[in-house]
Amino acid sequence: MIEVNGLSKRYGDVFAVNDLTFTVRPGTVTGFLGPNGAGKSTTMRMILGLNRPTSGTATVDGRPFVRRRAGLHHVGALLDAGDVHPGHSAAAHLTALARTNGIGRRRVREVLEEVGLASAARRRVGGFSLGMRQRLGIATALLGNPPVLMFDEPVNGLDPEGVRWVRRLFRNLAAEGRTVLVSSHLMSEMENTAERLVVIGRGELIAEESVAAFAARGTQARTHVTVRTPDADRLATLLTSEGAEVRPDGPEVLTVTGTTADRIGELAFEHRFRLRELASRSASLEEAFMELTADRAEYRAGERR
């Protein structure tokens, strides 16, 4: 289990992380979300002892990670896929780490096969694509077969097959009872991979809850019904009189909240409205994230005029 308690990191007058408290439990994939500059990478580095906190604590299984010997047996992490000497081969890189952590050569071969790099084991990392570097970083995290795993933007550079593989990998690791913390800016990946979320903005906690609970918190992210009909105006008037909220969303398309698809179908049948589409849409994690972090974004682009 990862426990962060009152964690802060200050650079001059600016808090990169400010009094942050959350827990990442085993047996589930936890997504770590926040706008750019929110403090996600700084927090992960403090958990690993790479950055020293200004105040507060971060522990893994009740102890600071820096106090553990042979750390790869306890925590595996991918923070920067490019942080490998370009002149080393994948096998040489992993072998050096294995030796310093008391891990046998056989395990090096196993993780290279697991991440799909066995055929590239002797190639220099400098010639790797970004996706191959990501796979090597994941192999490094898996090397010590640790109970706790942390990944910072692990799908950058991966092709669709690689993204699907990473999803399965993280779910399988959690199913084995491991603690899996994944930072990503891709909401679609979090919806497909994570079960719980820790969401921060400007270094402060915004939410710590299930993906479904967070998605449902946004006022714009409620479950809604999409209706496509040539009778859009008349149907909108009828639905409004029933207490539903109706928003025109293009020619012949209505987005409806406050009622169900079944009720809309019944009304359309009773009043002989033609329907070309009637579909319930689940609450959107991306919409909820954008709404609930809108005032916490460090960098916001202006509208083009």
Residue pairs with C-beta under 8 A, 6 or more apart in sequence:
1 23
1 24
1 25
1 26
1 60
1 61
1 62
1 179
2 23
2 24
2 47
2 58
2 59
2 60
2 148
2 150
2 179
2 181
3 23
3 24
3 57
3 58
3 59
3 62
4 20
4 21
4 22
4 23
4 43
4 47
4 56
4 57
4 58
5 21
5 56
5 57
5 58
5 59
6 19
6 20
6 21
6 55
6 56
6 57
7 17
7 19
7 20
7 21
7 43
7 46
7 53
7 55
7 56
7 57
7 58
8 15
8 17
8 18
8 19
8 20
8 53
8 54
8 55
8 56
8 203
9 15
9 16
9 17
9 39
9 42
9 43
9 46
9 51
9 53
9 54
9 203
10 16
10 54
15 202
15 203
16 39
16 42
16 203
17 39
17 42
17 43
17 46
17 53
17 203
18 39
18 202
18 203
18 204
19 56
19 204
20 39
20 43
20 56
20 200
20 203
20 204
20 205
21 56
21 205
22 198
22 205
22 208
23 208
24 30
24 179
24 181
24 198
25 179
25 196
26 147
26 174
26 177
26 178
26 179
27 174
27 175
27 177
27 178
27 179
28 174
28 180
28 195
28 196
29 170
29 171
29 173
29 174
29 180
29 182
29 193
29 194
29 195
29 196
30 179
30 180
30 181
30 182
30 194
30 195
30 196
30 197
30 198
31 182
31 183
31 184
31 190
31 193
31 194
31 196
31 197
31 198
31 211
32 40
32 43
32 44
32 181
32 182
32 183
32 184
32 197
32 198
32 200
33 40
33 183
33 184
33 185
33 187
33 190
33 197
33 198
33 199
33 200
33 289
34 40
34 199
34 200
34 201
34 206
34 293
34 296
35 201
35 293
35 296
35 297
35 298
35 299
36 185
36 297
36 298
36 299
37 202
37 297
37 298
37 299
38 200
38 201
38 202
38 203
38 293
38 296
38 298
39 200
39 202
39 203
40 152
40 183
40 200
41 79
41 152
41 183
42 51
42 203
43 58
43 200
44 77
44 79
44 150
44 152
44 181
44 183
45 51
45 79
46 52
46 53
46 58
47 58
47 60
47 65
47 150
48 65
48 75
48 77
48 79
48 150
49 64
49 65
49 66
50 79
57 64
58 64
58 65
59 65
60 68
60 74
60 75
60 148
61 74
61 147
61 148
65 71
65 74
65 75
68 74
68 75
70 100
70 101
70 102
70 144
71 101
71 144
72 97
72 101
72 103
72 143
72 144
72 146
73 101
73 102
73 103
73 144
73 145
73 146
74 144
74 146
74 147
74 148
75 146
75 148
75 149
75 150
76 140
76 141
76 142
76 143
76 144
76 146
76 148
76 149
76 150
77 141
77 149
77 150
77 151
77 152
78 134
78 137
78 138
78 140
78 141
78 150
78 151
78 152
78 154
79 150
79 152
80 137
80 152
81 130
81 133
81 134
81 136
81 137
81 156
81 157
82 133
84 93
84 125
84 133
84 136
84 137
85 93
85 125
86 124
86 125
86 126
87 124
87 125
87 126
88 96
88 124
88 125
89 121
89 122
89 123
89 124
89 125
90 112
90 117
90 120
90 121
90 122
90 123
90 125
90 128
90 136
90 139
91 108
91 112
91 121
91 122
93 125
93 136
93 140
94 108
94 111
94 112
94 136
94 139
94 140
94 143
95 105
95 108
97 103
97 140
97 143
98 104
98 105
98 107
98 108
98 143
101 143
101 144
103 143
103 144
107 143
107 145
108 143
109 118
109 121
111 139
111 140
111 142
111 143
112 118
112 121
112 139
114 139
114 142
115 135
115 136
115 138
115 139
115 142
116 135
116 165
117 132
117 135
117 136
117 139
120 128
120 132
125 133
125 136
128 136
129 157
130 156
130 157
131 157
131 158
131 159
131 162
133 157
134 154
134 155
134 156
134 157
134 158
134 162
135 158
135 162
137 154
138 151
138 154
138 166
138 169
141 149
141 150
141 151
142 149
146 178
147 177
147 178
147 179
148 178
148 179
148 181
149 173
149 178
149 179
149 180
149 181
150 181
150 182
150 183
151 170
151 180
151 181
151 182
151 183
152 183
153 183
153 184
153 185
154 166
154 182
154 184
155 162
155 163
155 166
155 184
155 186
155 189
158 165
158 166
163 189
166 193
167 189
167 192
167 193
170 180
170 182
170 193
171 193
173 180
174 180
174 195
181 198
182 190
182 193
182 194
184 190
187 285
187 286
187 289
188 286
190 197
190 211
190 285
191 211
191 215
191 285
194 211
195 210
195 211
196 208
196 209
196 210
196 211
197 207
197 208
197 209
197 210
197 211
197 214
198 205
198 207
198 208
199 205
199 206
199 207
199 208
199 214
199 289
199 292
199 293
200 206
201 293
201 295
201 296
201 297
202 296
202 298
204 296
206 292
206 293
206 296
207 214
207 217
207 292
211 285
212 283
214 285
214 288
214 289
214 292
215 221
215 282
215 283
215 284
215 285
215 287
215 288
216 222
216 223
216 283
216 288
217 288
217 292
218 283
218 284
218 287
218 288
218 289
218 290
218 291
218 292
219 291
220 287
220 288
220 291
221 283
221 284
221 285
221 287
221 288
221 291
222 257
222 283
223 257
223 280
223 281
223 282
223 283
224 255
224 256
224 257
224 280
224 281
225 255
225 256
225 257
225 259
225 260
225 261
225 264
225 278
225 279
225 280
225 281
226 249
226 253
226 254
226 255
226 256
226 277
226 278
226 279
226 281
227 235
227 253
227 254
227 255
227 256
227 264
227 275
227 277
227 278
228 252
228 253
228 254
228 275
228 276
228 277
228 278
229 235
229 252
229 254
229 268
229 273
229 274
229 275
229 276
229 277
230 252
230 274
230 276
231 273
231 274
232 248
232 252
232 253
232 254
234 271
234 273
235 254
235 264
235 267
235 268
235 271
235 273
236 246
236 248
236 254
238 267
238 271
239 246
239 254
239 256
239 259
239 264
239 267
240 246
242 259
242 263
242 267
243 258
243 259
244 256
244 257
244 258
244 259
245 256
245 257
245 258
246 254
246 255
246 256
247 254
247 255
247 256
248 254
249 255
252 276
253 277
256 264
260 280
261 278
261 279
261 280
264 278
265 275
265 278
267 273
268 274
268 275
268 278
